Amino acid sequence: MVITEKMKITHFSTSDVQGGAAQATYKLHTELIKIGIDSTMLVRNSVSPKPIAVQELKRIDTIYEHKIKPRIQKITYNKLKSYYQVPAHIPFSWNKLLPEYDLNIPEIQNADIIGLYWIGEFLSPEIISKIEKPIVWRLSDIWPFSGGCHYPGTCTNYITGCGNCHYFKIPSENDFSHKLNQKKKDLWKSLDITIAAPSKWIAELASKSNLFRNRNIEIIQTGVDEQHFKPNDKSVLREIFNVPSEKTFILFGADSASDERKGIKYLIQALEYFKPAERKNIMLGIFGGNYDKSIDNMGFDVQYFGYVTETFLPILYNLSDVFIAPSIEENLPNTVIEAMSCGIPSVSFQIGGMPDLIKHKINGCMADPCNAKNLFDNIKYSVENSGSLGLEARKTIIESFTQRNQANQYIKLYNSIKNK
């Protein structure tokens, strides 16, 4: 890949490594540095113990900004949440009274291109409107073109500019969602924004949206470090971690299993189709947060790993026979890419960006959406054909989903923007 001379990219992300969207951003950022790009990441909160070229963006230094505004924001958000009745498991970014930041810093002023990622609770539409550089906005979800929600469900109001939001107690044509969507449209109309979509699904949503239908939209799929997430000897690992070789190991993981979008209820329903005698020979591995304790009473050997470091994740995948991702709405999840890179087939519903990754009964399986019995059937098939499916899964990642491949596509996009 030919790199434009002295190219400097500055990325904005709410965090450096906390959450899937932040991790995807950080991996792209560090891969660009490896290739030779001058890349910087500006965040609200840095949580990595040794971040590379990451710095926290400084709030404007006033008493109002540091002392008064946070208190007003807390009161305002409590009132909004009470009035609008947004369900706790549905992420919704109100984007009111967010911090003011000084953009007159070298990392921004000297950048050739600004990258935006998951920033719905970090940067206000007003702050974004002040960016006087070409912007490449990677869509982690639909917040950039919605009236506040991050996933639309069955709603298509983002096409016409939101309003009548079904998450609100008293929806109306001119409700908060419409006002926020219209604010974004008014403030961003003169910005030079290119959309980078990790999946065909979210690219299609953006192309229909009131905000981005006239923007250039490029599909650049998420990449993984295939040398870190790689196949390892399952029999050796199972001996080390005391996992019986004769047991089927089914793995599930999510930042928050209580998030209905992650579909754990369908996984539980699918597991109920296993006969009692079969359950004795199945180990369920679960990682992430908000563990559903009802699984403990189903007759399976359940091992809960909590939040897992990236060092241990490849080991956990390689202990498994199959990874289950039963989300009912998803862009392009890191977990599925990582599992496939380790040579572990994934089973998902046929939704969102999953068809970009999974080729049914070739490198994994996809079930009919929200169909627990069909999910069970595909889990059984994947377990029985784990070896052949896993080989194809690894092949898919090597061919199309490595971090280097992703970074090269971004560099190609950056070059085209800089040279136009």
PyMOL commands that set and color helices and strands:
alter all, ss='L'
color gray80, all
select helices_A, chain A and resi 20-35+63-84+106-109+125-129+143-145+157-159+176-188+200-208+234-240+260-262+264-271+276-279+293-297+313-319+334-341+354-357+372-384+386-400+403-418
alter helices_A, ss='H'
color red, helices_A
select strands_A, chain A and resi 8-15+38-45+54-56+113-116+135-138+193-197+216-219+248-256+282-289+301-306+322-325+346-349+364-367
alter strands_A, ss='S'
color yellow, strands_A
deselect
rebuild
show_as cartoon
